Amino acid sequence: MRCPRLLGLLAALCLPAAAQTSIEVGSGAPHEVIRRSFVAAYFRGGFAYLVSWPPLAEVKRFGATGLVQEFQDAAKSSGVKYALVKADTTPVSGENVIDVFQVHGAMYAYYNTIGVNTAGYPNMDTRPCGSLADTPCTYQTFDKNYVLFSYQTATLNGQNFSSRDPFFTRWSSLGGLAVLGPAISAETAVTSSAGGNATLQTYSRGAIFNITSGLLNGRLLSVRQPVYDVYVANGGHAGFLGFPAGEEMLLPNGDRRQAF
C-alpha cells in the first residue's frame, strides 16, 4: 500500500517543476501565427547571432497597438538591448509576409528616446547606411513618416539624428539614402545672406530647406550633388547665393543648373 502513495507523492512534487516554462522567441504572443512571425524575424538575416539567449522577457504590448520582444546583445553589454517589433496584434500569414521587424541595439536605444507614439512602428529592419555615409551608421524608417539615423561614433553635430515630415517625405521622393545620404544634422533654423528665414536639415550629400519667409515662404527646396559641392564651396546659405530659389534643372547637354 505504501508504494502507490509514494508514487503519488513523487508525481505531486514533480508537477510544479513541469509547469515551469522557459522564455522562448515569440512566447507570450497573443496568437500562434504572430508567434511564428516573431520566430521568423529572429532567424532572419543573422539577427539570432547578434543577441543573447534567452529573450529578456516574453512578447509584450508596445505603444498603443503594437508588440515587442527584447533581447540582450550577444556580448551582454550593460544596457544594450535589441528588439523585435510588430505594429499591431493582427495575425498575418502568407509566404514572404514580414510584419515583425528587427531593431538593433544603438537604434533601439535612440528609438526609445524619440518614442513609439512619435515615430510610429518600424516598417523595415535596421540597416547599414552604406557608402554614402562618411561615418558608419545605421538607419530605419517608421510608419509616422520618420527615419532615424544612428552613427557608430559621434559626428561634428552629434551621434543620432531623425528626419520627419516635411523633410522625410521630400528626402524619400528624391531617392532617400541613395541620393541625399543619411542626415548629418538636426533641423536648424537659419537665416540667409539676403535675410530670408528657413528650417534646414543637412545630409551627407545635400540639404533640404523649408522656407519660412519672403516670396518663397512655404516652399520645400533641396540642393543635391553635384551642385551641392559648389554651393558649399561658396558659403552655402550664408554666402552670396543664399537660399535655393527653385529645384535644379537637367539641361539637354547633361549639365545641371539651379537658381539661388
Buried (B, 14 or more C-beta within 10 A) or exposed (E): EEEEEEEEEEEEEEEEEEEEEEBBBBBBBEEEBBBBBBBBBBEBEEBBEBBBEEBBEBBEEBBEEBBBBBBBBBEEEEEBBBBBBBBBBEBBEEEEEBBBBBBBBBBBBBBEEBEBEBBBBBBEBBBEBEEBBBBEBBBBBBEBBBBBBBBBEEBEEEBBBBBBEEBBEBBBEBEBBEBBBBBBBBBEEBBBBEEBBBBBBBBBBBBBBBBBBBEBEEBBBBBBBEBBEEBBEEEBBEBEBBBBBEBBEEEEEEEEEBEB
